């Protein structure tokens, strides 16, 4: 008989049958895990003897408490690129979009779940370009776009 089973590696929180627990990773490891509906955290477990001396399985009681961890903010910036027939026009429009998005980004990263005291985890930005590229793929400089977003938003 097993009294308590602590699991790991699977990044989503779950428990089963009152003795199987997987806490969820304290930090998101992908943009899909960064969604607000993922419950990041850890379990505090108190194991005590049910009565008398411990003499094997079935003799330990456990008290489980799930605690939420302060996670890193992930912010998604989406941009439609179909309308631009040159890299120059696209980049100008994208950089303007970054500036316009900055206020919403700051509001998002200032949410209570990301700030404790005077500390905030460094935010990550998920850039999503959607549509059909209308200019040469070699002119679509993803690294430069990411560097610019990192600079404007003070994120990585």
Protein Blocks (a to p, Z undefined) as FASTA:
>chain_A
ZZbdcdehilcdcdeehlaccebpabdcbfklmpmkbccdddddddddfbhcdebehiac
cddddddddddddddddddfklpcbfklmmmmmmmmmmmmmmmmmmmmmpmklgghjbcc
ddddddddedjdfbdfklmcfklmmmmmmmmnopZZ
